[in-house]
Amino acid sequence: MKTKTLHFNEKNTDIILFENYVNNKGTNNESRNRMKKLLSQAIDRGLTEKQRACIIGYYINGKKQKEIARELGIDSSTVSRHITVAKKKLKDFVSIFEGFTNTAESA
């Protein structure tokens, strides 16, 4: 497969970005927003209460695992385990859901 090198300049930037939008059926911002929505749904539907608390505390609120452990009354290694399991569940949920939406869009 041949690759094509594109150089952005004042004359072609809008054309290149529009072609990228058309070819990818959206912009990076739209893809990012769709992924945020998917992750939000996965957090709400696919995680236990403790997994949800650990993921939200760690990634959204920026807390340290020790702080989350103290708040939940569990060991910090348990927080780490909840985060690991939750990340796997989220990854699986999003990949299944994206596969479903991509199949539905192409139909």
N, C-alpha and C positions, 0 to 999 in steps of 0.2 A: 504494500500500500504506500503510495506516495504521500508525503506530507507537503503542505503548502505554507510557506512563511509569509505572514502578513505584517506589514509595517504600518502602524497607526500614524496618521498625519491629520491635519485640519480638514482635508478634503474627503477622506474616506472613513473617518471614525464612525459617523452616524450610519453609514452603509454597512460597515462590518458589524456593528452592534445590532442593527436591525436583522441582518442575515443570521446572526447568532440566536437572536430571539425567535425567529421563524423556525430555524432548524432544531432548536431545543424546546420548542413550544412554551416559551416563557423566559423570564429573566432569572438570574441567580437569586434575586430578592424574592421572587415568587416561589422558587424552589425552597428557599430557606423558610419562608412562611408556611409552606405546605408541610415541611419537615417538623417545624415547631408544633403545628396542629396535630400531626401524627404522634409526636412524642407526648404531648399533653394528654391525648386520648389514651395512649398506652400506659402512662403513669396512673391515670384515673381508673382504668379498667383492669390492668394486668398485674398490678403489684399489691403485695400485702401492705397493711398499715405501716409496719416497721420499715419495710423496703422503701415505701413512699417517703416516709419521714427522713430516712437516711439520704436518699437521692436528692430530695428537695433541700435538705439542710446543707449537704455537701456541695452540690453543683449550683443551686440557685441562690442560696443564702450565703455561700462561701464559708461555711463553718468548718472547723477542723474535726476530724473523726473523734478525737477525745472529747470535744465539746458536745458533739451529738450523743456520744455514749453516756456522758454525764446527764444530759437532759432526759434520755430514754431509760436510764438506769440499767444499762447493759455494758458489757465489756467493749473496748474499742476494737478488738479483733472481730467481734460479732458485727459491729457496724461495717467493718471492712468486708466481711462476708456478705452482708445484706446488700452492700453497694455492688459487689461483683455479680451476685445472682441477679439483681435488678437490672444491671447493664446488659446482661445476656438476654433476659426476658424482653427488654426494650428493643434490643437489636433484632431479635427474632420477630417480634410483633411488627416492627416497622418494615422489615424485609418482606414479610408475608403480606402486609397491607399494601405496600407499594407494588408488589407483584400482582395483586388483585386489581389495583387501580390502573396499572399499566395495561393489563389484559383487557379491562373494561373499556379503556380509552381507545385501544386499537380495534375493537370490535365494531 
